[in-house]
Amino acid sequence: MDTAYFKEMEAKIPQGGVRTRFAPSPTGYMHVGNLRTALYTWLIARHGSGTFILRIEDTDQGRLIEGAEDVIYRTMAECGLGHDEGPDVGGPVAPYIQSQRRDTYGKYAHLLVERGHAYYCFCEKKESAEDAGEFDRVEDPCRELDPAEALARVAAGEPYVIRQKIPREGSTTFHDTIFGDITVENAALDDQILLKRDGLPTYNFANVIDDHLMGITHVVRGSEYLSSAPKYDLLYKAFGWTVPTYVHCSPVMRDAHNKMSKRHGDPSYEDLRAQGYLTEAILNYVALLGWSPRGDQAEREVFSLQELAEIFDIAGISKSPAIFDIEKLTHFNALYLRAMTPEAFHAAAEPYIRQAVTDPALDIRAIAALLQARCERLTDIPEKVRFFQALPDYGKDLFTNKKAKTNEEVSAAMLEAAIPALEGLEAWTQEAIHDRLIALAEELGVKNATLMWPVRIAAAGQTVTPGGAVEICAILGREECLRRLALGLEKVR
């Protein structure tokens, strides 16, 4: 076989420096485990001042979903995980879409056959069996076919696959950064398919070829691929290539016994965004699913993406599976919402406020200011602020509050005093409302809460509100506020 092509390919491989890749299949949503793989891969590259590559693995044509590739690009962009090389930006080892590298895989598969590390198999197999690599090599007559006969059958147009020729004896040892050295008896490995009947490579073969030709130094993937790693190692050795650093991450679990799964209702990245979680909070939480900062950063929980890139250490990745806790993510989200500038929070919250509050007379910025310290998810907002748009139907029992020392009779007295006091205000501002109500409570000889509770119930029609009586009255405006207080008074008289 002419080796010029292979020499040319070798000459293109970038040398020196850290090179990592995220290689998703466009088969649907970006689940949390995929996002974590992308994040860790990006962090390793950025921490090592290296190169981050996006590669699209679309060789399993039967599972491709229209629009899924757009989901990948959109998610990566939203998360700030910019790539240095990829299908949309190019690079020195293009193309970065596997289906466009079809001829490359075929050449390397045939090279392996010539070197005696693979063989042509003409056995009839179901496509599903081929994809899964299911094959009893001991009973396979094709493994021992005379090379000349096999080539003649190929030349005659007989359909075939190319299978890896696993040694019958001995063992294979590979090293993983997280799990250490792992040794597997070769007898336990199957002669996996490398090239399918349609000429496209299997996932396992394409990964090895592409990772080498793209100069990948660190391969980050799920621990479910540990069982395939010995076969990867044998392929690298068959070609005489350097094995990259393996980083196999334990799975993200729904609970102690079950992996996260979309079919079980577990959320994808897009689901979490739709549920009101901020991208920054999601990334921060996902980074800590199976990884812990070390040294003087060990006690910290909140990190920006840039801070993560500065401190990320592969040694901090745990062998143990991580359990996805939506309550913990909600905690992170609340921290991020409260840390936003008022302007940034208003911009994020406004679309959700507008879902419930359409009255142009109401100050959306003032409503947002009330929410920022009292909001855990953006999607909680519409229900929290709906009362501003329209007074809900409520019962007079809400006026009774033991802590505030109010009942219907006390509330009626408070509202009878509050209505004319507020009517007499020259300026309808939060400060003016506050000062007048505080002074009124003193005049009446009651605690502030005894006055504020019935005012808030009458103004909002509910016991739980973002903000107290003063803020709510100010936002409602003089006319609407006094109208609601009068309605409240009618209820308790």
Secondary structure by P-SEA (a helix, b strand, c coil): ccaaaaaaaaaacccccbbbbbcccccccccaaaaaaaaaaaaaaaaacbbbbbbbbcccccccccaaaaaaaaaaaaacccccccccccccccccccccaaaaaaaaaaaaaaaccbbbbcccccaaaaaaccccccccccccccaaaaaaaaaaccbbbbbbbcccccbbbbbbccccbbbbccccccccccccccccccaaaaaaaaaaaacccbbbbccccccaaaaaaaaaaaacccccbbbbbcccccccccccccccccccaaaaaaacccaaaaaaaaaaccccccccccccccccaaaaaacccccccccbbbbbbaaaaaaaaaaaaaaccaaaaaaaaaaaaaaccccccccaaaaaaacccccccccccccccccccccccccccccccccccccaaaaaaaaaaaaaaaaacccccaaaaaaaaaaaaaaacccaaaaaaaaaaaacccccccccaaaaaaaacaaaaaaaaaaaaaaac
